[in-house]
Amino acid sequence: MLTYPDIDPVAVAIGPLKIHWYGLMYLLAFGTSWWLANMRAKRPGSGWTPQQVSDLIFYGAMGVILGGRCGYVLFYNFPQFLEDPLWLLRVWEGGMSFHGGLLGVLLALAWFGHKYKKNFFDVGDFVAPFVPLGLMFGRIGNFIGGELWGRVADPAHVPWAMVFPRAGDLPRHPSQLYQAALEGFLLFVILWWFSSRPRPQKAVGAAFLIGYGLFRSIAEFFREPDAHIGFDLFGWMSRGQLLSLPMILIGIAFMIWAYRGAKAPHKTA
């Protein structure tokens, strides 16, 4: 069994000013996305300018934050919102949802596409490969914060299991790191490779939906369900898996649509 590296969630403290690791992970996520997007935008004939990339990352960041918070309230703790509507605004108390953030980003991409006269699916294909590394940093932030821990594990079979400070005395899977590896790093490698060659419109975005949905569903088997929710279906399907299922199905449908309707390869920049 490994010892959980009990890291102070505050990375830097200067007087009353405190910078948390989780906030730094968000900065790394958006900064990495901006850097990768600019790399792709510099390709000849990409159709993207540095100003458009900066605006895209800004709109995306707003979509992540607003959508992630609203999604958590709607998908995971709506009764608490009904009892205390102002809780929605108290983001420092924690609570962000990837699936809510995804919906927020989709709305942000639609607004960006309308402003710059770009096709929504082209924008989605362009941005999809940059998202997973941001997710990786977010899961590392979860691990440092000692939250969203995994299910109880037997150290004899899982020697890397560890006891999390606020999760009792039993060793657990470090499921945050599993998610960082699967839906973060591995999905990034797959999408970066897949998008490096011309693909039909919608194909890269569809690959993201399928890949994230599958990897999240796998990781959920090792992640402890929210205590106030438990399992949603069949005694084993978690809320995260339930929300990921439509992503997989929609992604498959879009992938079929992309390749059946493609007359010629479409560059994703």
Helices and strands as residue ranges (DSSP letters): E 10-14, E 17-20, H 21-41, H 50-76, H 78-83, G 85-89, G 91-93, H 98-116, H 120-127, G 128-130, H 131-144, H 175-179, I 180-186, H 187-194, H 203-220, H 239-261
